[in-house]
Amino acid sequence: MKLSPPKTVTYWVSVAIGVLGFLAQFGVLTFLPISGFWLLAIAFILLALSLVIKGL
């Protein structure tokens, strides 16, 4: 399996989702309807998929 680097936009979107998840997990952002854990999981999965799928 050959990995490719993610596009800059995909990287920053996953970082932003990860930061939102981190803040939600510690109770800073209480208005989000989703758990902080799941936001962090989504950010990690997006970043991992962008390494596997070329052009993402």
PDB file of N, CA, C, O and CB in Angstrom:
ATOM      1  N   MET A   1       0.848  -1.167   0.000  1.00  0.00           N
ATOM      2  CA  MET A   1       0.000   0.000   0.000  1.00  0.00           C
ATOM      3  C   MET A   1       0.902   1.240   0.000  1.00  0.00           C
ATOM      4  O   MET A   1       1.790   1.384   0.840  1.00  0.00           O
ATOM      5  CB  MET A   1      -0.969  -0.008   1.227  1.00  0.00           C
ATOM      6  N   LYS A   2       0.654   2.106  -0.939  1.00  0.00           N
ATOM      7  CA  LYS A   2       1.436   3.327  -1.045  1.00  0.00           C
ATOM      8  C   LYS A   2       0.632   4.479  -0.461  1.00  0.00           C
ATOM      9  O   LYS A   2      -0.522   4.698  -0.828  1.00  0.00           O
ATOM     10  CB  LYS A   2       1.827   3.613  -2.519  1.00  0.00           C
ATOM     11  N   LEU A   3       1.250   5.201   0.442  1.00  0.00           N
ATOM     12  CA  LEU A   3       0.594   6.338   1.083  1.00  0.00           C
ATOM     13  C   LEU A   3       0.974   7.625   0.372  1.00  0.00           C
ATOM     14  O   LEU A   3       2.090   7.771  -0.128  1.00  0.00           O
ATOM     15  CB  LEU A   3       0.967   6.418   2.574  1.00  0.00           C
ATOM     16  N   SER A   4       0.032   8.550   0.335  1.00  0.00           N
ATOM     17  CA  SER A   4       0.296   9.856  -0.261  1.00  0.00           C
ATOM     18  C   SER A   4      -0.021  10.929   0.771  1.00  0.00           C
ATOM     19  O   SER A   4      -0.904  10.742   1.608  1.00  0.00           O
ATOM     20  CB  SER A   4      -0.540  10.066  -1.563  1.00  0.00           C
ATOM     21  N   PRO A   5       0.682  12.039   0.720  1.00  0.00           N
ATOM     22  CA  PRO A   5       0.399  13.099   1.700  1.00  0.00           C
ATOM     23  C   PRO A   5      -0.973  13.717   1.445  1.00  0.00           C
ATOM     24  O   PRO A   5      -1.406  13.824   0.298  1.00  0.00           O
ATOM     25  CB  PRO A   5       1.489  14.192   1.649  1.00  0.00           C
ATOM     26  N   PRO A   6      -1.651  14.120   2.511  1.00  0.00           N
ATOM     27  CA  PRO A   6      -2.977  14.734   2.327  1.00  0.00           C
ATOM     28  C   PRO A   6      -2.848  16.137   1.742  1.00  0.00           C
ATOM     29  O   PRO A   6      -1.812  16.789   1.870  1.00  0.00           O
ATOM     30  CB  PRO A   6      -3.740  14.790   3.668  1.00  0.00           C
ATOM     31  N   LYS A   7      -3.915  16.584   1.102  1.00  0.00           N
ATOM     32  CA  LYS A   7      -3.937  17.965   0.636  1.00  0.00           C
ATOM     33  C   LYS A   7      -3.962  18.894   1.836  1.00  0.00           C
ATOM     34  O   LYS A   7      -4.366  18.500   2.930  1.00  0.00           O
ATOM     35  CB  LYS A   7      -5.154  18.226  -0.286  1.00  0.00           C
ATOM     36  N   THR A   8      -3.539  20.100   1.631  1.00  0.00           N
ATOM     37  CA  THR A   8      -3.471  21.072   2.719  1.00  0.00           C
ATOM     38  C   THR A   8      -4.848  21.350   3.314  1.00  0.00           C
ATOM     39  O   THR A   8      -4.986  21.474   4.531  1.00  0.00           O
ATOM     40  CB  THR A   8      -2.849  22.371   2.225  1.00  0.00           C
ATOM     41  N   VAL A   9      -5.855  21.447   2.469  1.00  0.00           N
ATOM     42  CA  VAL A   9      -7.210  21.723   2.946  1.00  0.00           C
ATOM     43  C   VAL A   9      -7.715  20.576   3.823  1.00  0.00           C
ATOM     44  O   VAL A   9      -8.299  20.810   4.881  1.00  0.00           O
ATOM     45  CB  VAL A   9      -8.167  21.947   1.756  1.00  0.00           C
ATOM     46  N   THR A  10      -7.489  19.344   3.382  1.00  0.00           N
ATOM     47  CA  THR A  10      -7.930  18.191   4.162  1.00  0.00           C
ATOM     48  C   THR A  10      -7.225  18.141   5.503  1.00  0.00           C
ATOM     49  O   THR A  10      -7.842  17.830   6.522  1.00  0.00           O
ATOM     50  CB  THR A  10      -7.685  16.898   3.392  1.00  0.00           C
ATOM     51  N   TYR A  11      -5.947  18.442   5.508  1.00  0.00           N
ATOM     52  CA  TYR A  11      -5.187  18.451   6.751  1.00  0.00           C
ATOM     53  C   TYR A  11      -5.751  19.477   7.733  1.00  0.00           C
ATOM     54  O   TYR A  11      -5.964  19.165   8.905  1.00  0.00           O
ATOM     55  CB  TYR A  11      -3.711  18.744   6.469  1.00  0.00           C
ATOM     56  N   TRP A  12      -5.991  20.689   7.261  1.00  0.00           N
ATOM     57  CA  TRP A  12      -6.470  21.739   8.163  1.00  0.00           C
ATOM     58  C   TRP A  12      -7.910  21.511   8.609  1.00  0.00           C
ATOM     59  O   TRP A  12      -8.281  21.906   9.714  1.00  0.00           O
ATOM     60  CB  TRP A  12      -6.355  23.093   7.490  1.00  0.00           C
ATOM     61  N   VAL A  13      -8.726  20.880   7.767  1.00  0.00           N
ATOM     62  CA  VAL A  13     -10.090  20.536   8.182  1.00  0.00           C
ATOM     63  C   VAL A  13     -10.038  19.507   9.305  1.00  0.00           C
ATOM     64  O   VAL A  13     -10.769  19.621  10.289  1.00  0.00           O
ATOM     65  CB  VAL A  13     -10.917  19.993   6.983  1.00  0.00           C
ATOM     66  N   SER A  14      -9.180  18.506   9.164  1.00  0.00           N
ATOM     67  CA  SER A  14      -9.073  17.504  10.225  1.00  0.00           C
ATOM     68  C   SER A  14      -8.496  18.096  11.501  1.00  0.00           C
ATOM     69  O   SER A  14      -8.895  17.695  12.594  1.00  0.00           O
ATOM     70  CB  SER A  14      -8.213  16.336   9.764  1.00  0.00           C
ATOM     71  N   VAL A  15      -7.571  19.036  11.392  1.00  0.00           N
ATOM     72  CA  VAL A  15      -7.039  19.708  12.580  1.00  0.00           C
ATOM     73  C   VAL A  15      -8.132  20.532  13.261  1.00  0.00           C
ATOM     74  O   VAL A  15      -8.238  20.531  14.487  1.00  0.00           O
ATOM     75  CB  VAL A  15      -5.843  20.613  12.204  1.00  0.00           C
ATOM     76  N   ALA A  16      -8.947  21.235  12.466  1.00  0.00           N
ATOM     77  CA  ALA A  16     -10.025  22.050  13.040  1.00  0.00           C
ATOM     78  C   ALA A  16     -11.063  21.173  13.741  1.00  0.00           C
ATOM     79  O   ALA A  16     -11.525  21.509  14.832  1.00  0.00           O
ATOM     80  CB  ALA A  16     -10.701  22.894  11.945  1.00  0.00           C
ATOM     81  N   ILE A  17     -11.429  20.056  13.120  1.00  0.00           N
ATOM     82  CA  ILE A  17     -12.378  19.146  13.757  1.00  0.00           C
ATOM     83  C   ILE A  17     -11.774  18.563  15.027  1.00  0.00           C
ATOM     84  O   ILE A  17     -12.471  18.395  16.028  1.00  0.00           O
ATOM     85  CB  ILE A  17     -12.787  18.018  12.790  1.00  0.00           C
ATOM     86  N   GLY A  18     -10.487  18.254  14.992  1.00  0.00           N
ATOM     87  CA  GLY A  18      -9.813  17.731  16.176  1.00  0.00           C
ATOM     88  C   GLY A  18      -9.775  18.730  17.318  1.00  0.00           C
ATOM     89  O   GLY A  18      -9.975  18.358  18.475  1.00  0.00           O
ATOM     90  N   VAL A  19      -9.522  19.986  17.009  1.00  0.00           N
ATOM     91  CA  VAL A  19      -9.511  21.023  18.044  1.00  0.00           C
ATOM     92  C   VAL A  19     -10.909  21.206  18.626  1.00  0.00           C
ATOM     93  O   VAL A  19     -11.061  21.356  19.839  1.00  0.00           O
ATOM     94  CB  VAL A  19      -8.989  22.360  17.471  1.00  0.00           C
ATOM     95  N   LEU A  20     -11.927  21.194  17.775  1.00  0.00           N
ATOM     96  CA  LEU A  20     -13.300  21.276  18.269  1.00  0.00           C
ATOM     97  C   LEU A  20     -13.631  20.093  19.175  1.00  0.00           C
ATOM     98  O   LEU A  20     -14.276  20.261  20.210  1.00  0.00           O
ATOM     99  CB  LEU A  20     -14.284  21.332  17.098  1.00  0.00           C
ATOM    100  N   GLY A  21     -13.192  18.907  18.786  1.00  0.00           N
ATOM    101  CA  GLY A  21     -13.418  17.731  19.605  1.00  0.00           C
ATOM    102  C   GLY A  21     -12.697  17.798  20.931  1.00  0.00           C
ATOM    103  O   GLY A  21     -13.245  17.410  21.963  1.00  0.00           O
ATOM    104  N   PHE A  22     -11.470  18.290  20.911  1.00  0.00           N
ATOM    105  CA  PHE A  22     -10.694  18.445  22.140  1.00  0.00           C
ATOM    106  C   PHE A  22     -11.377  19.424  23.088  1.00  0.00           C
ATOM    107  O   PHE A  22     -11.486  19.160  24.285  1.00  0.00           O
ATOM    108  CB  PHE A  22      -9.269  18.921  21.821  1.00  0.00           C
ATOM    109  N   LEU A  23     -11.834  20.552  22.554  1.00  0.00           N
ATOM    110  CA  LEU A  23     -12.511  21.543  23.388  1.00  0.00           C
ATOM    111  C   LEU A  23     -13.858  21.037  23.890  1.00  0.00           C
ATOM    112  O   LEU A  23     -14.254  21.337  25.016  1.00  0.00           O
ATOM    113  CB  LEU A  23     -12.704  22.836  22.613  1.00  0.00           C
ATOM    114  N   ALA A  24     -14.563  20.270  23.059  1.00  0.00           N
ATOM    115  CA  ALA A  24     -15.841  19.719  23.485  1.00  0.00           C
ATOM    116  C   ALA A  24     -15.653  18.650  24.558  1.00  0.00           C
ATOM    117  O   ALA A  24     -16.482  18.513  25.457  1.00  0.00           O
ATOM    118  CB  ALA A  24     -16.590  19.138  22.291  1.00  0.00           C
ATOM    119  N   GLN A  25     -14.568  17.900  24.460  1.00  0.00           N
ATOM    120  CA  GLN A  25     -14.319  16.839  25.440  1.00  0.00           C
ATOM    121  C   GLN A  25     -14.085  17.413  26.835  1.00  0.00           C
ATOM    122  O   GLN A  25     -14.473  16.804  27.832  1.00  0.00           O
ATOM    123  CB  GLN A  25     -13.114  15.996  25.014  1.00  0.00           C
ATOM    124  N   PHE A  26     -13.458  18.567  26.905  1.00  0.00           N
ATOM    125  CA  PHE A  26     -13.162  19.175  28.197  1.00  0.00           C
ATOM    126  C   PHE A  26     -14.201  20.199  28.634  1.00  0.00           C
ATOM    127  O   PHE A  26     -13.981  20.926  29.603  1.00  0.00           O
ATOM    128  CB  PHE A  26     -11.815  19.824  28.150  1.00  0.00           C
ATOM    129  N   GLY A  27     -15.331  20.267  27.933  1.00  0.00           N
ATOM    130  CA  GLY A  27     -16.449  21.083  28.369  1.00  0.00           C
ATOM    131  C   GLY A  27     -16.388  22.548  28.011  1.00  0.00           C
ATOM    132  O   GLY A  27     -17.190  23.334  28.514  1.00  0.00           O
ATOM    133  N   VAL A  28     -15.467  22.938  27.162  1.00  0.00           N
ATOM    134  CA  VAL A  28     -15.387  24.341  26.756  1.00  0.00           C
ATOM    135  C   VAL A  28     -16.504  24.670  25.775  1.00  0.00           C
ATOM    136  O   VAL A  28     -17.120  25.733  25.858  1.00  0.00           O
ATOM    137  CB  VAL A  28     -14.012  24.651  26.127  1.00  0.00           C
ATOM    138  N   LEU A  29     -16.761  23.763  24.854  1.00  0.00           N
ATOM    139  CA  LEU A  29     -17.836  23.942  23.866  1.00  0.00           C
ATOM    140  C   LEU A  29     -18.977  23.000  24.229  1.00  0.00           C
ATOM    141  O   LEU A  29     -18.952  21.819  23.881  1.00  0.00           O
ATOM    142  CB  LEU A  29     -17.324  23.669  22.400  1.00  0.00           C
ATOM    143  N   THR A  30     -19.963  23.519  24.919  1.00  0.00           N
ATOM    144  CA  THR A  30     -21.070  22.671  25.362  1.00  0.00           C
ATOM    145  C   THR A  30     -22.241  22.678  24.388  1.00  0.00           C
ATOM    146  O   THR A  30     -23.172  21.890  24.551  1.00  0.00           O
ATOM    147  CB  THR A  30     -21.545  23.116  26.722  1.00  0.00           C
ATOM    148  N   PHE A  31     -22.218  23.543  23.386  1.00  0.00           N
ATOM    149  CA  PHE A  31     -23.343  23.655  22.461  1.00  0.00           C
ATOM    150  C   PHE A  31     -23.290  22.646  21.325  1.00  0.00           C
ATOM    151  O   PHE A  31     -24.247  22.546  20.557  1.00  0.00           O
ATOM    152  CB  PHE A  31     -23.391  25.037  21.891  1.00  0.00           C
ATOM    153  N   LEU A  32     -22.208  21.898  21.195  1.00  0.00           N
ATOM    154  CA  LEU A  32     -22.097  20.925  20.114  1.00  0.00           C
ATOM    155  C   LEU A  32     -22.964  19.705  20.415  1.00  0.00           C
ATOM    156  O   LEU A  32     -22.932  19.179  21.528  1.00  0.00           O
ATOM    157  CB  LEU A  32     -20.625  20.504  19.907  1.00  0.00           C
ATOM    158  N   PRO A  33     -23.735  19.258  19.431  1.00  0.00           N
ATOM    159  CA  PRO A  33     -24.643  18.125  19.682  1.00  0.00           C
ATOM    160  C   PRO A  33     -23.956  16.760  19.628  1.00  0.00           C
ATOM    161  O   PRO A  33     -24.620  15.736  19.785  1.00  0.00           O
ATOM    162  CB  PRO A  33     -25.764  18.146  18.677  1.00  0.00           C
ATOM    163  N   ILE A  34     -22.652  16.726  19.412  1.00  0.00           N
ATOM    164  CA  ILE A  34     -21.923  15.467  19.295  1.00  0.00           C
ATOM    165  C   ILE A  34     -20.819  15.450  20.346  1.00  0.00           C
ATOM    166  O   ILE A  34     -20.280  16.491  20.722  1.00  0.00           O
ATOM    167  CB  ILE A  34     -21.333  15.283  17.857  1.00  0.00           C
ATOM    168  N   SER A  35     -20.500  14.262  20.804  1.00  0.00           N
ATOM    169  CA  SER A  35     -19.481  14.097  21.836  1.00  0.00           C
ATOM    170  C   SER A  35     -18.098  14.482  21.298  1.00  0.00           C
ATOM    171  O   SER A  35     -17.815  14.336  20.109  1.00  0.00           O
ATOM    172  CB  SER A  35     -19.470  12.643  22.352  1.00  0.00           C
ATOM    173  N   GLY A  36     -17.262  14.968  22.185  1.00  0.00           N
ATOM    174  CA  GLY A  36     -15.901  15.326  21.802  1.00  0.00           C
ATOM    175  C   GLY A  36     -15.108  14.129  21.326  1.00  0.00           C
ATOM    176  O   GLY A  36     -14.279  14.247  20.423  1.00  0.00           O
ATOM    177  N   PHE A  37     -15.356  12.974  21.929  1.00  0.00           N
ATOM    178  CA  PHE A  37     -14.671  11.752  21.508  1.00  0.00           C
ATOM    179  C   PHE A  37     -14.945  11.456  20.043  1.00  0.00           C
ATOM    180  O   PHE A  37     -14.030  11.126  19.289  1.00  0.00           O
ATOM    181  CB  PHE A  37     -15.104  10.566  22.375  1.00  0.00           C
ATOM    182  N   TRP A  38     -16.206  11.573  19.641  1.00  0.00           N
ATOM    183  CA  TRP A  38     -16.560  11.260  18.258  1.00  0.00           C
ATOM    184  C   TRP A  38     -15.996  12.282  17.284  1.00  0.00           C
ATOM    185  O   TRP A  38     -15.641  11.933  16.158  1.00  0.00           O
ATOM    186  CB  TRP A  38     -18.066  11.186  18.108  1.00  0.00           C
ATOM    187  N   LEU A  39     -15.911  13.521  17.697  1.00  0.00           N
ATOM    188  CA  LEU A  39     -15.274  14.530  16.832  1.00  0.00           C
ATOM    189  C   LEU A  39     -13.798  14.216  16.630  1.00  0.00           C
ATOM    190  O   LEU A  39     -13.280  14.332  15.519  1.00  0.00           O
ATOM    191  CB  LEU A  39     -15.434  15.942  17.433  1.00  0.00           C
ATOM    192  N   LEU A  40     -13.125  13.822  17.695  1.00  0.00           N
ATOM    193  CA  LEU A  40     -11.715  13.434  17.569  1.00  0.00           C
ATOM    194  C   LEU A  40     -11.564  12.200  16.693  1.00  0.00           C
ATOM    195  O   LEU A  40     -10.630  12.113  15.896  1.00  0.00           O
ATOM    196  CB  LEU A  40     -11.102  13.173  18.952  1.00  0.00           C
ATOM    197  N   ALA A  41     -12.478  11.247  16.835  1.00  0.00           N
ATOM    198  CA  ALA A  41     -12.430  10.044  16.009  1.00  0.00           C
ATOM    199  C   ALA A  41     -12.644  10.382  14.535  1.00  0.00           C
ATOM    200  O   ALA A  41     -11.953   9.848  13.667  1.00  0.00           O
ATOM    201  CB  ALA A  41     -13.482   9.035  16.477  1.00  0.00           C
ATOM    202  N   ILE A  42     -13.595  11.262  14.254  1.00  0.00           N
ATOM    203  CA  ILE A  42     -13.864  11.676  12.872  1.00  0.00           C
ATOM    204  C   ILE A  42     -12.649  12.374  12.277  1.00  0.00           C
ATOM    205  O   ILE A  42     -12.301  12.132  11.121  1.00  0.00           O
ATOM    206  CB  ILE A  42     -15.093  12.605  12.810  1.00  0.00           C
ATOM    207  N   ALA A  43     -12.003  13.235  13.050  1.00  0.00           N
ATOM    208  CA  ALA A  43     -10.814  13.938  12.565  1.00  0.00           C
ATOM    209  C   ALA A  43      -9.698  12.960  12.243  1.00  0.00           C
ATOM    210  O   ALA A  43      -9.028  13.096  11.219  1.00  0.00           O
ATOM    211  CB  ALA A  43     -10.334  14.959  13.599  1.00  0.00           C
ATOM    212  N   PHE A  44      -9.490  11.964  13.116  1.00  0.00           N
ATOM    213  CA  PHE A  44      -8.442  10.987  12.868  1.00  0.00           C
ATOM    214  C   PHE A  44      -8.756  10.130  11.654  1.00  0.00           C
ATOM    215  O   PHE A  44      -7.870   9.852  10.846  1.00  0.00           O
ATOM    216  CB  PHE A  44      -8.245  10.110  14.087  1.00  0.00           C
ATOM    217  N   ILE A  45     -10.003   9.709  11.518  1.00  0.00           N
ATOM    218  CA  ILE A  45     -10.395   8.881  10.371  1.00  0.00           C
ATOM    219  C   ILE A  45     -10.250   9.659   9.072  1.00  0.00           C
ATOM    220  O   ILE A  45      -9.797   9.107   8.069  1.00  0.00           O
ATOM    221  CB  ILE A  45     -11.842   8.383  10.530  1.00  0.00           C
ATOM    222  N   LEU A  46     -10.630  10.936   9.076  1.00  0.00           N
ATOM    223  CA  LEU A  46     -10.467  11.771   7.886  1.00  0.00           C
ATOM    224  C   LEU A  46      -9.003  11.894   7.498  1.00  0.00           C
ATOM    225  O   LEU A  46      -8.659  11.801   6.320  1.00  0.00           O
ATOM    226  CB  LEU A  46     -11.063  13.159   8.121  1.00  0.00           C
ATOM    227  N   LEU A  47      -8.142  12.102   8.483  1.00  0.00           N
ATOM    228  CA  LEU A  47      -6.714  12.217   8.203  1.00  0.00           C
ATOM    229  C   LEU A  47      -6.155  10.899   7.703  1.00  0.00           C
ATOM    230  O   LEU A  47      -5.348  10.888   6.774  1.00  0.00           O
ATOM    231  CB  LEU A  47      -5.957  12.672   9.448  1.00  0.00           C
ATOM    232  N   ALA A  48      -6.563   9.791   8.297  1.00  0.00           N
ATOM    233  CA  ALA A  48      -6.082   8.475   7.843  1.00  0.00           C
ATOM    234  C   ALA A  48      -6.568   8.161   6.435  1.00  0.00           C
ATOM    235  O   ALA A  48      -5.812   7.624   5.626  1.00  0.00           O
ATOM    236  CB  ALA A  48      -6.542   7.374   8.807  1.00  0.00           C
ATOM    237  N   LEU A  49      -7.812   8.488   6.134  1.00  0.00           N
ATOM    238  CA  LEU A  49      -8.329   8.250   4.776  1.00  0.00           C
ATOM    239  C   LEU A  49      -7.612   9.109   3.738  1.00  0.00           C
ATOM    240  O   LEU A  49      -7.397   8.682   2.604  1.00  0.00           O
ATOM    241  CB  LEU A  49      -9.835   8.530   4.724  1.00  0.00           C
ATOM    242  N   SER A  50      -7.250  10.314   4.139  1.00  0.00           N
ATOM    243  CA  SER A  50      -6.556  11.181   3.185  1.00  0.00           C
ATOM    244  C   SER A  50      -5.157  10.664   2.874  1.00  0.00           C
ATOM    245  O   SER A  50      -4.596  10.996   1.830  1.00  0.00           O
ATOM    246  CB  SER A  50      -6.474  12.604   3.728  1.00  0.00           C
ATOM    247  N   LEU A  51      -4.588   9.860   3.762  1.00  0.00           N
ATOM    248  CA  LEU A  51      -3.294   9.243   3.462  1.00  0.00           C
ATOM    249  C   LEU A  51      -3.436   8.060   2.503  1.00  0.00           C
ATOM    250  O   LEU A  51      -2.543   7.800   1.696  1.00  0.00           O
ATOM    251  CB  LEU A  51      -2.622   8.784   4.753  1.00  0.00           C
ATOM    252  N   VAL A  52      -4.542   7.358   2.593  1.00  0.00           N
ATOM    253  CA  VAL A  52      -4.747   6.153   1.794  1.00  0.00           C
ATOM    254  C   VAL A  52      -5.315   6.497   0.417  1.00  0.00           C
ATOM    255  O   VAL A  52      -4.881   5.935  -0.588  1.00  0.00           O
ATOM    256  CB  VAL A  52      -5.683   5.184   2.524  1.00  0.00           C
ATOM    257  N   ILE A  53      -6.280   7.413   0.366  1.00  0.00           N
ATOM    258  CA  ILE A  53      -6.943   7.764  -0.895  1.00  0.00           C
ATOM    259  C   ILE A  53      -6.195   8.933  -1.533  1.00  0.00           C
ATOM    260  O   ILE A  53      -6.092  10.015  -0.955  1.00  0.00           O
ATOM    261  CB  ILE A  53      -8.453   8.127  -0.661  1.00  0.00           C
ATOM    262  N   LYS A  54      -5.688   8.697  -2.710  1.00  0.00           N
ATOM    263  CA  LYS A  54      -4.917   9.737  -3.391  1.00  0.00           C
ATOM    264  C   LYS A  54      -5.833  10.854  -3.870  1.00  0.00           C
ATOM    265  O   LYS A  54      -6.873  10.590  -4.473  1.00  0.00           O
ATOM    266  CB  LYS A  54      -4.138   9.146  -4.575  1.00  0.00           C
ATOM    267  N   GLY A  55      -5.457  12.087  -3.607  1.00  0.00           N
ATOM    268  CA  GLY A  55      -6.226  13.252  -4.056  1.00  0.00           C
ATOM    269  C   GLY A  55      -7.250  13.743  -3.063  1.00  0.00           C
ATOM    270  O   GLY A  55      -8.008  14.664  -3.367  1.00  0.00           O
ATOM    271  N   LEU A  56      -7.295  13.152  -1.877  1.00  0.00           N
ATOM    272  CA  LEU A  56      -8.271  13.584  -0.886  1.00  0.00           C
ATOM    273  C   LEU A  56      -7.666  14.607   0.043  1.00  0.00           C
ATOM    274  O   LEU A  56      -8.341  15.092   0.952  1.00  0.00           O
ATOM    275  CB  LEU A  56      -8.795  12.399  -0.091  1.00  0.00           C
TER     276      LEU A  56
END
